């Protein structure tokens, strides 16, 4: 059985995005502050580079929530194709959780967005089947990660804890029933403490 991974940046007070997410502020107000370690802050160190390699390792399929895919709410009344331009960084099928059906979107570089209307379990099952031995990544955002944690499907969970307080926004662990993981690697820089966890008993 191959690993299911998840890698999330988070503030000290538990937010993975700031308040008031929008087209102009996809990470919410000040949300970018938890991501400086991998988006070009000059203070980044070798530790940040190693953590970025964890984040960017290729996977066979991805699961993400609709809020992570874009700012459009309700029915698909515009041709939104994601935040990432013509060639998203996934290079694999991405299963997007939504309440509104939409035809799949094939992008450059091997990414195809598939829109799943029957819940997390169905999206995850499709991702597993598609990924084969290349593994699945739970790409976010907060709600999707909560569902994955409560379903017990994440084998390796990496957190990048930024030394900042956002005060409001999208909290990731609210409603998570347990955290049955142990740290197996810890790195740090001025921008983040990177902790790689393994689920107890997952090998």
N, CA, C and O of each residue as an XYZ file, in Angstrom:
812
protein
N       0.852     -1.202      0.000
C       0.000      0.000      0.000
C       0.881      1.243      0.000
O       1.843      1.314      0.765
N       0.570      2.221     -0.844
C       1.381      3.415     -0.942
C       0.899      4.489      0.019
O      -0.242      4.471      0.481
N       1.791      5.421      0.308
C       1.489      6.468      1.269
C       0.521      7.507      0.727
O       0.524      7.845     -0.456
N      -0.308      8.000      1.643
C      -1.059      9.230      1.419
C      -0.408     10.313      2.261
O      -0.199     10.140      3.462
N      -0.089     11.430      1.622
C       0.630     12.508      2.288
C      -0.242     13.759      2.376
O      -1.254     13.891      1.688
N       0.187     14.666      3.243
C      -0.415     15.991      3.339
C       0.654     16.935      3.866
O       1.416     16.573      4.762
N       0.712     18.133      3.319
C       1.746     19.098      3.704
C       1.090     20.467      3.784
O       0.621     20.996      2.776
N       1.057     21.044      4.994
C       0.340     22.305      5.201
C       1.193     23.296      5.992
O       1.904     22.920      6.924
N       1.108     24.564      5.604
C       1.704     25.650      6.380
C       0.647     26.213      7.317
O      -0.528     26.301      6.959
N       1.073     26.596      8.529
C       0.104     26.978      9.554
C       0.720     28.035     10.466
O       1.929     28.036     10.700
N      -0.110     28.922     10.972
C       0.354     29.931     11.927
C       0.416     29.331     13.331
O      -0.106     28.244     13.578
N       1.057     30.052     14.241
C       1.142     29.564     15.618
C      -0.223     29.396     16.249
O      -0.397     28.534     17.111
N      -1.196     30.197     15.843
C      -2.533     30.074     16.425
C      -3.467     29.207     15.587
O      -4.685     29.268     15.755
N      -2.909     28.403     14.690
C      -3.669     27.333     14.068
C      -4.386     27.644     12.775
O      -5.267     26.886     12.369
N      -4.035     28.745     12.108
C      -4.712     29.112     10.869
C      -3.851     28.777      9.654
O      -2.650     29.048      9.637
N      -4.476     28.188      8.647
C      -3.770     27.886      7.403
C      -4.073     28.912      6.318
O      -3.458     28.888      5.252
N      -5.009     29.806      6.580
C      -5.306     30.946      5.701
C      -5.858     32.061      6.569
O      -6.472     31.810      7.606
N      -5.638     33.281      6.141
C      -6.157     34.423      6.868
C      -7.625     34.668      6.554
O      -8.209     33.946      5.746
N      -8.231     35.675      7.178
C      -9.640     35.989      6.916
C      -9.825     36.662      5.559
O      -8.875     37.161      4.956
N     -11.075     36.660      5.097
C     -11.469     37.409      3.893
C     -10.744     36.924      2.641
O     -10.188     37.720      1.886
N     -10.758     35.600      2.430
C     -10.176     35.073      1.197
C     -10.960     35.589     -0.010
O     -12.188     35.664      0.022
N     -10.244     35.941     -1.063
C     -10.868     36.509     -2.254
C      -9.949     36.298     -3.441
O      -8.859     35.742     -3.312
N     -10.403     36.748     -4.591
C      -9.560     36.664     -5.795
C      -8.267     37.449     -5.614
O      -7.212     37.032     -6.093
N      -8.347     38.589     -4.920
C      -7.158     39.406     -4.697
C      -6.296     38.886     -3.554
O      -5.086     39.112     -3.537
N      -6.918     38.184     -2.591
C      -6.203     37.622     -1.450
C      -6.545     36.137     -1.324
O      -7.312     35.759     -0.438
N      -5.987     35.286     -2.200
C      -6.368     33.872     -2.186
C      -6.042     33.159     -0.882
O      -6.684     32.163     -0.548
N      -5.053     33.654     -0.139
C      -4.705     33.069      1.155
C      -5.318     33.850      2.310
O      -4.996     33.587      3.469
N      -6.189     34.797      2.017
C      -6.773     35.644      3.051
C      -5.817     36.747      3.466
O      -4.645     36.747      3.089
N      -6.330     37.683      4.243
C      -5.501     38.782      4.729
C      -4.335     38.228      5.556
O      -4.538     37.512      6.536
N      -3.129     38.569      5.146
C      -1.875     38.188      5.796
C      -1.585     36.692      5.712
O      -0.610     36.224      6.301
N      -2.397     35.947      5.004
C      -2.162     34.508      4.920
C      -0.833     34.145      4.295
O      -0.268     33.092      4.591
N      -0.331     35.013      3.431
C       0.959     34.747      2.783
C       2.088     34.652      3.798
O       3.136     34.080      3.500
N       1.891     35.206      4.997
C       2.947     35.200      6.010
C       3.346     33.794      6.449
O       4.468     33.599      6.917
N       2.469     32.822      6.313
C       2.827     31.457      6.722
C       3.530     30.698      5.597
O       3.929     29.549      5.787
N       3.688     31.328      4.422
C       4.277     30.646      3.269
C       5.616     31.219      2.820
O       6.166     30.770      1.814
N       6.147     32.193      3.540
C       7.389     32.814      3.110
C       8.534     31.842      2.934
O       9.420     32.079      2.114
N       8.538     30.753      3.684
C       9.646     29.797      3.654
C       9.825     29.150      2.280
O      10.913     28.664      1.971
N       8.768     29.134      1.443
C       8.925     28.479      0.131
C       8.547     29.376     -1.031
O       8.481     28.897     -2.163
N       8.297     30.661     -0.801
C       7.928     31.524     -1.924
C       8.870     32.717     -2.056
O       8.447     33.811     -2.431
N      10.139     32.504     -1.748
C      11.136     33.482     -2.125
C      11.591     34.452     -1.058
O      12.272     35.425     -1.383
N      11.248     34.233      0.209
C      11.772     35.102      1.267
C      13.297     34.944      1.319
O      13.790     33.818      1.376
N      14.045     36.041      1.300
C      15.512     35.938      1.276
C      16.104     35.318      2.539
O      17.276     34.943      2.545
N      15.325     35.203      3.595
C      15.817     34.568      4.820
C      15.733     33.043      4.781
O      16.156     32.376      5.725
N      15.194     32.490      3.703
C      15.057     31.040      3.601
C      16.419     30.357      3.689
O      17.418     30.881      3.196
N      16.451     29.192      4.316
C      17.680     28.456      4.559
C      17.615     27.072      3.909
O      16.640     26.724      3.244
N      18.666     26.305      4.116
C      18.687     24.935      3.600
C      17.531     24.117      4.164
O      16.972     23.270      3.466
N      17.171     24.362      5.419
C      16.036     23.648      6.013
C      14.762     23.899      5.215
O      13.976     22.980      4.984
N      14.562     25.142      4.797
C      13.382     25.468      3.993
C      13.444     24.784      2.636
O      12.417     24.345      2.118
N      14.627     24.691      2.060
C      14.775     24.008      0.775
C      14.418     22.523      0.910
O      13.765     21.955      0.035
N      14.845     21.908      1.998
C      14.514     20.493      2.213
C      13.009     20.328      2.370
O      12.419     19.424      1.780
N      12.381     21.203      3.167
C      10.935     21.123      3.346
C      10.197     21.367      2.034
O       9.153     20.765      1.784
N      10.735     22.245      1.201
C      10.126     22.474     -0.105
C      10.197     21.215     -0.957
O       9.280     20.936     -1.729
N      11.275     20.456     -0.823
C      11.369     19.193     -1.569
C      10.320     18.193     -1.083
O       9.815     17.397     -1.875
N       9.986     18.225      0.214
C       8.869     17.392      0.693
C       7.575     17.813      0.017
O       6.797     16.979     -0.447
N       7.358     19.129     -0.029
C       6.118     19.674     -0.579
C       5.954     19.363     -2.056
O       4.850     19.057     -2.506
N       7.047     19.437     -2.820
C       6.963     19.375     -4.275
C       7.212     17.983     -4.852
O       7.213     17.829     -6.073
N       7.419     16.978     -4.027
C       7.679     15.657     -4.590
C       6.460     15.187     -5.387
O       5.327     15.397     -4.956
N       6.674     14.565     -6.525
C       5.560     14.167     -7.384
C       4.675     13.118     -6.712
O       5.163     12.237     -6.003
N       3.374     13.229     -6.946
C       2.415     12.252     -6.456
C       1.539     11.807     -7.620
O       1.482     12.466     -8.659
N       0.872     10.701     -7.434
C       0.074     10.141     -8.525
C      -1.291     10.765     -8.689
O      -1.880     10.693     -9.768
N      -1.815     11.388     -7.619
C      -3.115     12.064     -7.673
C      -3.241     12.949     -6.444
O      -2.547     12.751     -5.447
N      -4.133     13.925     -6.529
C      -4.336     14.895     -5.448
C      -5.827     15.048     -5.162
O      -6.673     14.852     -6.034
N      -6.122     15.409     -3.898
C      -7.487     15.755     -3.508
C      -7.439     17.149     -2.902
O      -6.615     17.424     -2.030
N      -8.328     18.035     -3.366
C      -8.393     19.372     -2.783
C      -9.842     19.829     -2.679
O     -10.726     19.306     -3.358
N     -10.066     20.811     -1.817
C     -11.378     21.411     -1.695
C     -11.605     22.489     -2.732
O     -10.663     22.994     -3.344
N     -12.871     22.836     -2.921
C     -13.205     23.853     -3.914
C     -12.624     25.211     -3.539
O     -12.206     25.960     -4.422
N     -12.588     25.547     -2.254
C     -12.032     26.842     -1.859
C     -10.569     26.967     -2.243
O     -10.099     28.061     -2.557
N      -9.844     25.849     -2.221
C      -8.447     25.895     -2.634
C      -8.341     26.045     -4.148
O      -7.412     26.679     -4.648
N      -9.279     25.469     -4.869
C      -9.246     25.554     -6.329
C      -9.503     26.979     -6.817
O      -8.948     27.390     -7.836
N     -10.336     27.734     -6.104
C     -10.600     29.085     -6.570
C     -11.646     29.815     -5.759
O     -12.224     29.239     -4.837
N     -11.905     31.077     -6.085
C     -12.806     31.917     -5.308
C     -14.266     31.834     -5.733
O     -15.125     32.418     -5.073
N     -14.571     31.125     -6.817
C     -15.937     31.076     -7.329
C     -16.799     30.258     -6.381
O     -16.418     29.153     -5.993
N     -17.951     30.785     -6.006
C     -18.871     30.091     -5.104
C     -20.178     29.790     -5.841
O     -20.500     30.430     -6.842
N     -20.920     28.810     -5.333
C     -22.181     28.449     -5.966
C     -21.950     27.748     -7.293
O     -20.949     27.056     -7.478
N     -22.889     27.933     -8.215
C     -22.767     27.318     -9.523
C     -21.571     27.845    -10.295
O     -21.075     28.939    -10.028
N     -21.118     27.057    -11.250
C     -19.944     27.440    -12.043
C     -20.386     28.406    -13.134
O     -20.625     28.001    -14.272
N     -20.493     29.686    -12.781
C     -20.990     30.664    -13.743
C     -19.871     31.390    -14.479
O     -20.118     32.370    -15.182
N     -18.653     30.914    -14.319
C     -17.546     31.453    -15.102
C     -16.517     30.351    -15.319
O     -16.516     29.343    -14.611
N     -15.650     30.546    -16.290
C     -14.707     29.498    -16.678
C     -13.433     29.586    -15.844
O     -12.340     29.753    -16.385
N     -13.579     29.472    -14.530
C     -12.420     29.488    -13.648
C     -11.643     28.190    -13.806
O     -12.234     27.110    -13.795
N     -10.320     28.281    -13.955
C      -9.486     27.116    -14.206
C      -8.359     26.973    -13.183
O      -7.341     26.336    -13.454
N      -8.552     27.572    -12.007
C      -7.554     27.444    -10.937
C      -6.646     28.658    -10.863
O      -6.626     29.509    -11.753
N      -5.885     28.711     -9.754
C      -5.000     29.847     -9.485
C      -3.679     29.781    -10.253
O      -2.933     30.760    -10.260
N      -3.376     28.671    -10.889
C      -1.993     28.358    -11.235
C      -1.625     28.608    -12.680
O      -0.522     28.249    -13.091
N      -2.493     29.203    -13.465
C      -2.173     29.448    -14.856
C      -2.375     28.216    -15.721
O      -3.018     27.251    -15.308
N      -1.818     28.260    -16.926
C      -2.069     27.204    -17.907
C      -1.447     25.870    -17.514
O      -1.948     24.813    -17.898
N      -0.349     25.914    -16.744
C       0.323     24.669    -16.342
C       0.432     24.617    -14.823
O       1.425     25.088    -14.268
N      -0.567     24.053    -14.136
C      -0.508     23.935    -12.677
C       0.644     23.035    -12.239
O       1.163     22.264    -13.046
N       1.052     23.120    -10.967
C       2.243     22.396    -10.516
C       2.011     20.924    -10.214
O       2.946     20.245     -9.791
N       0.809     20.404    -10.412
C       0.501     19.047     -9.949
C       0.948     17.973    -10.929
O       1.469     16.944    -10.498
N       0.766     18.170    -12.224
C       1.200     17.224    -13.256
C       0.611     15.833    -13.010
O       1.270     14.817    -13.231
N      -0.640     15.808    -12.551
C      -1.336     14.561    -12.237
C      -2.816     14.893    -12.082
O      -3.167     16.070    -12.013
N      -3.693     13.896    -12.026
C      -5.109     14.177    -11.801
C      -5.338     14.795    -10.421
O      -4.726     14.384     -9.435
N      -6.226     15.787    -10.368
C      -6.603     16.453     -9.118
C      -8.118     16.330     -8.969
O      -8.869     16.713     -9.867
N      -8.560     15.798     -7.839
C      -9.980     15.603     -7.586
C     -10.458     16.700     -6.637
O     -10.030     16.769     -5.485
N     -11.353     17.557     -7.138
C     -11.795     18.754     -6.432
C     -13.172     18.499     -5.830
O     -14.111     18.152     -6.546
N     -13.294     18.671     -4.512
C     -14.577     18.497     -3.835
C     -15.470     19.706     -4.098
O     -15.041     20.847     -3.931
N     -16.701     19.457     -4.506
C     -17.631     20.538     -4.795
C     -19.052     20.015     -4.684
O     -19.287     18.810     -4.776
N     -20.002     20.928     -4.487
C     -21.420     20.568     -4.503
C     -22.040     20.797     -5.882
O     -23.220     20.511     -6.085
N     -21.260     21.305     -6.821
C     -21.791     21.683     -8.124
C     -21.017     20.965     -9.221
O     -19.807     21.145     -9.356
N     -21.717     20.155    -10.000
C     -21.077     19.351    -11.043
C     -20.446     20.233    -12.111
O     -20.924     21.329    -12.405
N     -19.361     19.727    -12.681
C     -18.667     20.429    -13.748
C     -17.855     19.414    -14.535
O     -17.359     18.438    -13.972
N     -17.720     19.640    -15.823
C     -16.898     18.768    -16.645
C     -15.429     18.908    -16.249
O     -14.992     19.970    -15.805
N     -14.682     17.830    -16.415
C     -13.248     17.861    -16.101
C     -12.536     18.873    -16.986
O     -12.951     19.142    -18.113
N     -11.443     19.435    -16.444
C     -10.644     20.428    -17.166
C      -9.234     19.885    -17.332
O      -8.540     19.647    -16.344
N      -8.807     19.687    -18.565
C      -7.456     19.213    -18.850
C      -6.538     20.407    -19.068
O      -6.804     21.253    -19.922
N      -5.457     20.474    -18.296
C      -4.520     21.588    -18.361
C      -3.200     21.113    -18.975
O      -3.015     19.922    -19.222
N      -2.297     22.046    -19.216
C      -0.984     21.692    -19.722
C      -0.165     20.983    -18.648
O      -0.383     21.194    -17.455
N       0.780     20.140    -19.073
C       1.707     19.514    -18.140
C       1.177     18.295    -17.426
O       1.824     17.791    -16.509
N       0.001     17.802    -17.827
C      -0.500     16.558    -17.247
C      -1.511     16.713    -16.132
O      -2.010     15.708    -15.626
N      -1.835     17.939    -15.725
C      -2.848     18.141    -14.695
C      -4.238     18.117    -15.324
O      -4.492     18.798    -16.317
N      -5.138     17.324    -14.733
C      -6.558     17.364    -15.085
C      -7.355     17.519    -13.808
O      -7.203     16.727    -12.878
N      -8.203     18.531    -13.755
C      -9.072     18.737    -12.608
C     -10.387     17.998    -12.837
O     -11.077     18.226    -13.830
N     -10.722     17.105    -11.895
C     -11.987     16.380    -11.909
C     -12.821     16.867    -10.726
O     -12.300     17.010     -9.620
N     -14.099     17.121    -10.947
C     -14.957     17.711     -9.928
C     -15.885     16.642     -9.366
O     -16.672     16.034    -10.091
N     -15.774     16.426     -8.046
C     -16.441     15.306     -7.379
C     -17.524     15.861     -6.466
O     -17.241     16.668     -5.581
N     -18.762     15.432     -6.680
C     -19.894     15.979     -5.939
C     -20.412     15.049     -4.843
O     -21.348     15.409     -4.129
N     -19.822     13.861     -4.696
C     -20.363     12.919     -3.712
C     -19.434     12.703     -2.524
O     -19.415     11.619     -1.941
N     -18.666     13.725     -2.160
C     -17.982     13.740     -0.873
C     -16.528     13.303     -0.891
O     -16.001     12.815     -1.891
N     -15.903     13.503      0.273
C     -14.467     13.220      0.402
C     -14.150     11.760      0.125
O     -13.216     11.468     -0.621
N     -14.908     10.835      0.709
C     -14.593      9.411      0.561
C     -14.562      9.007     -0.911
O     -13.695      8.243     -1.335
N     -15.514      9.524     -1.684
C     -15.562      9.182     -3.107
C     -14.368      9.781     -3.847
O     -13.766      9.119     -4.693
N     -14.023     11.033     -3.533
C     -12.874     11.663     -4.184
C     -11.589     10.931     -3.843
O     -10.748     10.705     -4.714
N     -11.435     10.561     -2.586
C     -10.220      9.862     -2.161
C     -10.122      8.487     -2.827
O      -9.039      8.077     -3.245
N     -11.247      7.777     -2.926
C     -11.232      6.459     -3.574
C     -10.816      6.585     -5.039
O     -10.053      5.760     -5.543
N     -11.313      7.610     -5.717
C     -10.929      7.815     -7.118
C      -9.448      8.173     -7.221
O      -8.756      7.715     -8.131
N      -8.967      8.991     -6.291
C      -7.550      9.350     -6.310
C      -6.671      8.125     -6.087
O      -5.671      7.943     -6.780
N      -7.038      7.287     -5.125
C      -6.269      6.066     -4.869
C      -6.208      5.180     -6.106
O      -5.146      4.673     -6.467
N      -7.340      5.001     -6.742
C      -7.393      4.135     -7.920
C      -6.534      4.695     -9.047
O      -5.858      3.951     -9.758
N      -6.572      6.017     -9.200
C      -5.826      6.667    -10.274
C      -4.324      6.667    -10.010
O      -3.524      6.471    -10.925
N      -3.946      6.890     -8.739
C      -2.534      7.078     -8.398
C      -1.723      5.803     -8.498
O      -0.531      5.854     -8.800
N      -2.346      4.657     -8.249
C      -1.579      3.422     -8.233
C      -0.510      3.463     -7.155
O      -0.783      3.845     -6.017
N       0.727      3.063     -7.517
C       1.799      3.018     -6.524
C       2.515      4.357     -6.360
O       3.525      4.431     -5.660
N       2.008      5.415     -6.995
C       2.655      6.724     -6.892
C       2.135      7.559     -5.731
O       2.697      8.614     -5.436
N       1.090      7.119     -5.075
C       0.613      7.782     -3.875
C      -0.318      8.955     -4.127
O      -0.368      9.512     -5.224
N      -1.054      9.317     -3.082
C      -2.030     10.405     -3.114
C      -1.587     11.496     -2.159
O      -1.023     11.208     -1.104
N      -1.837     12.755     -2.522
C      -1.595     13.873     -1.622
C      -2.907     14.606     -1.356
O      -3.672     14.889     -2.278
N      -3.154     14.908     -0.084
C      -4.282     15.749      0.297
C      -3.779     17.185      0.258
O      -3.049     17.614      1.151
N      -4.165     17.927     -0.773
C      -3.551     19.219     -1.051
C      -4.131     20.366     -0.231
O      -3.525     21.436     -0.183
N      -5.268     20.187      0.406
C      -5.895     21.262      1.174
C      -7.230     21.633      0.564
O      -7.671     20.991     -0.389
N      -7.882     22.652      1.093
C      -7.509     23.433      2.253
C      -7.948     22.825      3.564
O      -7.996     21.604      3.718
N      -8.274     23.712      4.530
C      -8.494     23.294      5.905
C      -9.591     22.242      6.032
O      -9.394     21.228      6.702
N     -10.726     22.460      5.408
C     -11.848     21.529      5.542
C     -11.513     20.154      4.982
O     -11.851     19.134      5.582
N     -10.851     20.130      3.837
C     -10.487     18.849      3.220
C      -9.486     18.099      4.080
O      -9.587     16.880      4.222
N      -8.515     18.808      4.658
C      -7.543     18.154      5.527
C      -8.234     17.611      6.776
O      -7.918     16.504      7.215
N      -9.165     18.360      7.357
C      -9.915     17.855      8.520
C     -10.617     16.552      8.178
O     -10.570     15.597      8.954
N     -11.266     16.507      7.026
C     -11.964     15.288      6.623
C     -10.989     14.124      6.463
O     -11.289     12.996      6.855
N      -9.822     14.404      5.884
C      -8.825     13.342      5.696
C      -8.287     12.842      7.027
O      -8.095     11.640      7.207
N      -8.041     13.762      7.969
C      -7.558     13.356      9.289
C      -8.606     12.522     10.012
O      -8.280     11.495     10.608
N      -9.853     12.951      9.966
C     -10.901     12.206     10.649
C     -11.176     10.859      9.995
O     -11.632      9.926     10.655
N     -10.896     10.758      8.690
C     -11.046      9.478      7.998
C      -9.858      8.557      8.232
O      -9.927      7.373      7.904
N      -8.759      9.080      8.796
C      -7.586      8.268      9.100
C      -6.807      7.814      7.887
O      -6.208      6.740      7.909
N      -6.800      8.616      6.813
C      -6.158      8.151      5.582
C      -4.761      8.717      5.373
O      -4.036      8.232      4.504
N      -4.353      9.734      6.145
C      -3.044     10.355      5.929
C      -1.966      9.548      6.644
O      -2.043      9.342      7.855
N      -0.974      9.095      5.907
C       0.139      8.333      6.485
C       1.278      9.249      6.924
O       1.855      9.055      7.993
N       1.599     10.239      6.105
C       2.665     11.188      6.427
C       2.102     12.598      6.364
O       1.507     12.995      5.362
N       2.292     13.353      7.442
C       1.689     14.673      7.574
C       2.785     15.659      7.945
O       3.386     15.555      9.014
N       3.043     16.619      7.060
C       4.085     17.617      7.308
C       3.441     18.957      7.624
O       2.518     19.395      6.936
N       3.942     19.605      8.678
C       3.475     20.929      9.077
C       4.642     21.904      9.040
O       5.735     21.598      9.516
N       4.401     23.072      8.475
C       5.363     24.164      8.499
C       4.759     25.247      9.390
O       3.843     25.958      8.975
N       5.267     25.372     10.602
C       4.678     26.263     11.594
C       5.421     27.592     11.549
O       6.578     27.684     11.961
N       4.743     28.618     11.045
C       5.355     29.932     10.896
C       5.225     30.717     12.199
O       4.187     30.642     12.856
N       6.256     31.468     12.586
C       6.209     32.224     13.841
C       5.413     33.514     13.688
O       5.946     34.617     13.810
N       4.115     33.342     13.417
C       3.229     34.495     13.251
C       1.854     34.144     13.785
O       1.470     32.975     13.800
N       1.114     35.147     14.221
C      -0.256     34.990     14.703
C      -1.181     35.705     13.727
O      -1.062     36.914     13.528
N      -2.105     34.959     13.114
C      -3.040     35.569     12.172
C      -4.305     36.077     12.862
O      -4.918     37.035     12.391
N      -4.698     35.458     13.956
C      -5.827     35.950     14.733
C      -7.194     35.547     14.226
O      -8.154     35.539     14.997
N      -7.312     35.213     12.959
C      -8.589     34.814     12.365
C      -8.305     34.156     11.028
O      -7.198     34.252     10.498
N      -9.315     33.487     10.488
C      -9.154     32.855      9.189
C      -9.663     31.430      9.193
O     -10.663     31.116      9.839
N      -8.961     30.563      8.459
C      -9.346     29.158      8.323
C      -8.505     28.300      9.259
O      -7.299     28.147      9.069
N      -9.166     27.738     10.280
C      -8.473     26.865     11.230
C      -8.531     25.422     10.724
O      -9.549     24.982     10.188
N      -7.431     24.695     10.901
C      -7.366     23.359     10.338
C      -7.794     22.267     11.313
O      -8.383     21.270     10.894
N      -7.514     22.433     12.594
C      -7.710     21.319     13.517
C      -9.033     21.361     14.274
O      -9.335     20.424     15.013
N      -9.829     22.413     14.116
C     -11.137     22.433     14.769
C     -11.977     21.263     14.274
O     -12.171     21.096     13.070
N     -12.478     20.448     15.215
C     -13.295     19.308     14.829
C     -12.519     18.048     14.518
O     -13.121     17.018     14.217
N     -11.191     18.100     14.580
C     -10.392     16.886     14.398
C     -10.432     16.094     15.704
O     -10.143     16.632     16.772
N     -10.786     14.836     15.612
C     -11.075     14.052     16.802
C      -9.828     13.524     17.496
O      -9.839     13.337     18.713
N      -8.758     13.280     16.754
C      -7.523     12.769     17.357
C      -6.366     13.063     16.417
O      -6.559     13.364     15.239
N      -5.150     12.970     16.969
C      -3.942     13.187     16.163
C      -2.966     12.076     16.521
O      -2.124     12.230     17.405
N      -3.093     10.973     15.829
C      -2.342      9.766     16.156
C      -1.068      9.686     15.323
O      -0.874      8.752     14.545
N      -0.198     10.693     15.504
C       1.030     10.808     14.725
C       2.205     11.055     15.656
O       2.047     11.562     16.766
N       3.384     10.685     15.178
C       4.598     10.977     15.926
C       5.608     11.646     15.001
O       5.698     11.284     13.828
N       6.373     12.624     15.510
C       7.353     13.313     14.655
C       8.517     12.401     14.315
O       9.030     11.680     15.171
N       8.930     12.441     13.042
C      10.072     11.638     12.608
C      11.209     12.512     12.087
O      12.327     12.031     11.905
N      10.926     13.809     11.845
C      11.973     14.728     11.386
C      11.538     16.151     11.700
O      10.384     16.523     11.487
N      12.483     16.945     12.211
C      12.202     18.342     12.534
C      13.333     19.207     11.990
O      14.506     18.942     12.253
N      12.981     20.233     11.239
C      13.925     21.205     10.714
C      13.424     22.596     11.080
O      12.231     22.785     11.320
N      14.324     23.563     11.124
C      13.847     24.908     11.456
C      14.682     25.971     10.774
O      15.845     25.762     10.429
N      14.048     27.122     10.590
C      14.683     28.303     10.031
C      14.028     29.511     10.688
O      13.115     29.341     11.497
N      14.465     30.725     10.367
C      13.766     31.893     10.901
C      12.323     32.005     10.420
O      11.535     32.750     11.003
N      11.967     31.274      9.360
C      10.655     31.425      8.745
C       9.650     30.367      9.161
O       8.445     30.600      9.074
N      10.115     29.212      9.611
C       9.188     28.130      9.950
C       9.914     27.011     10.677
O      11.117     26.808     10.508
N       9.160     26.297     11.481
C       9.595     25.006     12.017
C       8.882     23.928     11.220
O       7.652     23.877     11.200
N       9.642     23.077     10.571
C       9.099     22.054      9.682
C       9.098     20.722     10.428
O      10.153     20.237     10.837
N       7.933     20.139     10.604
C       7.802     18.870     11.317
C       7.162     17.856     10.387
O       6.066     18.069      9.869
N       7.857     16.761     10.186
C       7.312     15.664      9.388
C       6.871     14.555     10.335
O       7.678     13.996     11.078
N       5.581     14.245     10.298
C       4.988     13.233     11.168
C       4.659     11.973     10.372
O       4.395     12.030      9.171
N       4.681     10.832     11.067
C       4.153      9.583     10.519
C       3.033      9.088     11.418
O       3.117      9.170     12.644
N       1.992      8.578     10.795
C       0.895      7.999     11.558
C       1.397      6.785     12.318
O       2.084      5.943     11.740
N       1.078      6.676     13.577
C       1.539      5.576     14.409
C       1.039      4.262     13.785
O      -0.151      4.083     13.525
N       1.990      3.362     13.562
C       1.642      2.076     12.985
C       1.667      2.022     11.476
O       1.399      0.969     10.899
N       1.987      3.151     10.802
C       1.978      3.165      9.336
C       3.322      2.752      8.754
O       3.453      2.624      7.537
N       4.318      2.544      9.602
C       5.629      2.095      9.139
C       6.570      3.224      8.813
O       7.708      2.983      8.411
